[in-house]
Amino acid sequence: MANAFRVVIIGGGVAGMETAMTLGRGRHRTIQITLIDKGAVHYWKPMLHEFAAGTGEESRDCTTFAEASRRFGFRFIQSSLSKVDREKHEILLANDEVVPYDMLIVALGSRSNDFGIEGVAANCTFIDSLPDASLFHEKFRSAFRDAAAAGRKLDVGIVGGGATGTQLAAELCSAIDLAPGFGKEARKNILRLSLIETGKRILPAFPERVSSDARKQLEELGVNVLTDAMVSAVDSEGFHLKDGRIILAELRVWAAGVRANAATELFEGLEMARGGQIVVNHRMQSTRDTSIFALGDCAHISDAPLPATAQVARQQGIYLGRAIPVIAQGREPSTFVYQDRGAVVSLGDYNGWGMVGSSKSFGGGLLRGLAPRWVHDLIFRQHQIGVMGVARGTAAFLKAHLLPTRPRLD
Ligand SMILES: Cc1cc2nc3c(=O)[nH]c(=O)nc-3n(C[C@H](O)[C@H](O)[C@H](O)COP(=O)(O)OP(=O)(O)OC[C@H]3O[C@@H](n4cnc5c(N)ncnc54)[C@H](O)[C@@H]3O)c2cc1C
């Protein structure tokens, strides 16, 4: 495509994939789209706790970039970012390929923040990517099997009482309840799970009622929920708290804090926020380089920062996918306006809550969480149908609900 406007998207998660899909659907003849991701498979990051527990299925819930690239007409390169040459308008990849761009979209996402606490990096598993989640699942599976065979308890500790840690705690319980071959009492008899949160309550982004109901639900499941508990160090024994307590944990998960993907450090000279995110204006354009745009968890809108959520990433991806053809014609697109459609948290099949907009909450009680669970799932399935197409996406949705995964832990 001679003289095409070259759009390069680095990172094919929620934000990057939505950008590529929206742009690809327009079939713009003069725009050449290249998407680069370090993995071969596109996944919906809010499902990572399900892959970690074994209740999500990669073959059912994920799509290869190769398949998506055919559907949406973009070129896919599996590699990761090594260097950015802003003067030459090109990036260098780990596979030594040089990719020139007219417009570079940075959608590299985020990772957990260890806040420099001693021993976290060496002794904890992070659930920041699909390979991380799969690795944790293998560890969980073999540790659970060994504990069951030896008739002893398995101590698991999760740090971070936000949506990730709280949902992971419930999903691990759910995985054991659903796993064939261990009996109904396996969760109670084998798992000893602690959820450690430094703040006063878990799920701080939700109303207090949701936090206290979720805590009650987890405690009913046998989870030891600790709040006001600050971790000062981690070793192979477990978590050392500032007040001197030690929370024993054979398996240790760090699911606290959010900071931008380390690769954003390669963008020398751009304005960066404290969490390592690229500072952008309301058109998602970096404040110091008009050819570089950032969105999702690795972007920070200068005067109106938004939370690191899939909802924000998705809306920004759709916005940019529509704005790019306007920019390619040398015109200025309208600005991005975020619409807060609320938030949902789901504790496996046990319970769940949602918030409509930023105020009214629903779920728990009579609804016993099924409505929020469905809403949670529907948000993902809507994206999945977009990526996979209606037939495959609907089949995956039906399969997930009619034949829920019974993870093998033996
Ligand atoms: C367990 C968990 C549960 C969550 N639950 C919710 C929820 O219920 N609701 C909600 O709104 N949000 C939730 N979130 C947050 C949500 O997942 C993120 O806000 C969202 O995925 C951000 O999208 P993104 O496109 O910025 O990043 P991502 O979706 O993480 O995409 C980043 C992409 O970049 C690729 N990449 C990374 N490094 C490189 C590199 N060096 N080179 C090339 N490619 C690279 C990755 O492979 C990935 O595909 C959850 C997060 C986690 C971890």
The ligand as an ORCA input file, in Angstrom:
! r2SCAN-3c Opt
* xyz 0 1
  C      -7.404    -10.103     37.473
  C      -7.917     -8.775     36.969
  C      -9.277     -8.502     37.047
  C      -9.760     -7.293     36.554
  N     -11.110     -7.080     36.619
  C     -11.603     -5.958     36.074
  C     -13.009     -5.745     36.057
  O     -13.788     -6.547     36.577
  N     -13.490     -4.623     35.452
  C     -12.648     -3.716     34.857
  O     -13.138     -2.727     34.281
  N     -11.315     -3.873     34.861
  C     -10.770     -4.959     35.452
  N      -9.417     -5.147     35.459
  C      -8.555     -4.111     34.835
  C      -8.536     -4.265     33.310
  O      -8.216     -5.579     32.976
  C      -7.546     -3.297     32.692
  O      -7.861     -1.988     33.110
  C      -7.582     -3.361     31.155
  O      -7.275     -4.650     30.690
  C      -6.620     -2.339     30.556
  O      -6.561     -2.515     29.172
  P      -5.226     -2.168     28.377
  O      -5.531     -2.387     26.941
  O      -4.703     -0.861     28.820
  O      -4.167     -3.256     28.882
  P      -4.213     -4.836     28.659
  O      -5.566     -5.306     28.434
  O      -3.436     -5.399     29.794
  O      -3.368     -5.033     27.316
  C      -1.981     -4.821     27.248
  C      -1.431     -5.643     26.084
  O      -0.074     -5.275     25.872
  C       0.702     -6.431     25.603
  N       2.079     -6.130     25.992
  C       2.546     -5.926     27.234
  N       3.862     -5.640     27.197
  C       4.223     -5.653     25.901
  C       5.454     -5.415     25.221
  N       6.559     -5.066     25.888
  N       5.477     -5.498     23.875
  C       4.354     -5.845     23.202
  N       3.158     -6.074     23.792
  C       3.098     -5.985     25.124
  C       0.051     -7.510     26.461
  O       0.353     -8.808     25.963
  C      -1.420     -7.146     26.348
  O      -2.044     -7.831     25.270
  C      -8.876     -6.333     35.979
  C      -7.509     -6.602     35.930
  C      -7.017     -7.798     36.427
  C      -5.532     -8.063     36.376
*
